[in-house]
Amino acid sequence: ERAQAALRLAQECSAELGHGYVGSEHLLLGLAREGKGVAAKVLQSAGLEPESLKAAIARMVGVGAPGGAPSQGLTPRCKKIIELSLTEAARLGHHYVGTEHLLLGILREGDGVAVRVLSGTGVEPRRLHADVVVGPRYIRALILTPTRELALQIQECFEAYGKNLPLRSAVIFGGVGQQPQVDQIKKGLDI
C-alpha cells in the first residue's frame, strides 16, 4: 500500500518538476514524500527531507513547465528498479513489496539519477542500504574513557579501521554545546 502510494507520489513529483517521464529520481522523491514507510524513515534519518531532495533533483536534471501526468511513463531504469525491488523482497524473505524494497532497488541498480542525487547530498548509498537492511540504529556499544583526548583517539581508530564498514560512531563529552551531540544520537549510532 505504501509502495503504491510512493509510486503515485513519484508521478506527481515528475509532473511538479515538469518532466515527461518518471525516473529513479522521482521515485526517490516519492519515497521521501510518502512519509510513513521504512524508506521515508531511513531517508529522514540520513538528513534527507523531501524539499532538499527536490531541490537537488532540480539542480541535477533541471525543471520544465509543470503539467499533467508524465506522458512517457516509467523509464526503463525505473522499471528495472521495480523488478529489483521484487528481488530484494524475496531475498529478505518478505512476501510483500514495501517502500524499503523500492529504496533497495534504487540502491542496487546503482547508476540512476537517484543514486547521483544521494551521492551529491553527501549520503553514502552503502550506508542507506545498511540502514534499510539492519534497521534503526541503536547504540550497540558504549565505550567510556577517563579523558576527552583518549575518546578522540578511539574515535580516530574507529574511523580508520571501519572506513569500509557501515558503522556510525561519535564522541560525546561535556563542556560543549549539547544539541549537536543529541542530534548525532538521534540520527543513529553504532558506537
N, C-alpha and C positions, 0 to 999 in steps of 0.2 A: 504494500500500500504506500509506504513512504518512498520506495524506489520509484513507483509510478508517479507520485507527486513530484519527485525530483526531476523526472523526465519532462513532465508538463512545465515545470518551472524553467527547465533548460530551453524549451521552445519560447517561453515568454522572454527570457533573457536575450535570446537571439533576436527577437523582434524589437526589444528595447534598444539594443545596440545597432539595429538597422542591418543585420546580417541576413542573407538569404539562405542560410544553412544552419544546422545545429551541429556544432563541433564539440570536441573534447572540452574546450574552454567553457562553453555554455553549460555542459553537463556538470563541470566542476562548480560553476556558479549556482546552478540549480541545487546541487547537493548542499552547498553552504546556506542557501536561502530556505531550504526545507526546514531547517532549524531544530528538529527533534530527533532525527536519526543518528546512528553511530557516526556516520561520515561528518555530519554537521558539527557534532561534539568534538570530534578529532580535529577538524579544521579550526574550530574556535579555540581549542586548547593550544593549537600551534600559533595562535595570534592572527588567524586569517578570518576577517569579517567579510560579509558579502560585498559591502561597498568598496573595500580596499581591493578585493578580487576583481570587481567590475572595472575599477579604475586601471588596474594592471592589465586587464584584457584589452581595454580601450587603447592603452598606450602601445600594446604589442601588435594588435591587428587593426586598429582604427575603428571608426564608427561610421555608419551610414545613416540614412534617414529612417527614423523609427517607423515601423509599419505593421502590417498584418503578420500572419503566420509565415514562417520561413518557407519559401517556395521550393527549395531544393531538398528539404527534409534533412534526415541524418546523413552526415558524411560517412564515407566508407570506414574511416578511422573510428568514428563514434559507434558504428555498427559492430566493429571489431571489439571495442571496449565492452559493449553489452555481451557479446559472446564470451569474452574473457571473464566477465563478472559471473556468468553461469559456471565456468570452470573453477573460479575461485570459491564459489559457494559449495560446489561439490567437493573440492579439495579440503575444505574446512569441515565437511560433513554436515552442512546445513541443507535443509530441504526447502529453502526459500531463497530469494534474491533480495537482499536489503541494500540500503544505501552504502553500507560498508563494502559490499561486494562490487558495487559500481566504482567506488573510490579505488579499491584494489585493482579493478580492471584498468582504470586510468593509469595507475602507477605501473602495472605490469606491462601495458602497451609501451609506455616509457618514451614515446617520441613525439607526442602531440603538443599542441599549443598549451594545453593544461599543465603538462609537466614543465614546460618552459616558464609558464607563469609562476608555478610553485617555486622553481629554482630562482627566478628573478626576484621573488619576495624574500629570499633567504631561507626558505623551508626546504630541508633535505628530504626528497621523496622516500629514501630508505627509512628515515625516522617516522614518517607518516605511516608507512607500511607496518612498521613495528607497533605503532600506537593502535592501529586497527586490529592487528592480529593478537597482540598481547593484552590490549585493553587499557583502561585508565592507568595512569602512572601513580602508583602509591609508593611511598618511600620504602624501599626494600632493605636498605642498610643505613645505619646511622653510625658515624664514626665521631667520637668525642676526643678532642685534643686539649692539652693544657694551654696551648698558645695559639694565637692567630697565625703566626708565621708557620707553624707546623701544619695547621689546617690548609693554608695556601699551598704549601709544598705537596701535601697529599692530593689536593685538587689538581695540581700540575701533573702529577703522576697519572691520575685517572684520565686526564685529557690526552696525555701522550700515549699511554698504553691502551686506552679504549677508543682511540680515534676511529677505528673501523667497526665499532660496536654501537648499536642503537641505545646507548646509555646516557642518561642525563644526570649530571651531578651539580652540586652547588656548595658554596661555603657560606655558612650563616654564622654571624657573630654580632655581639652587642657593640654599642658605642657609635653606631652609624644609623642612618635612616632605615627604619624597619620596612616601609612599604615596598621598596623594590625586592627585598628578600621574601616578603609574604607573597608577592606576585609570582616569583620563581617557584615557590612551593605550590601555588595554585595551578600553575601550568603543568606540574607533574615532575617528579624527580625519582630516580632510582637510588641514588646515593647522596 
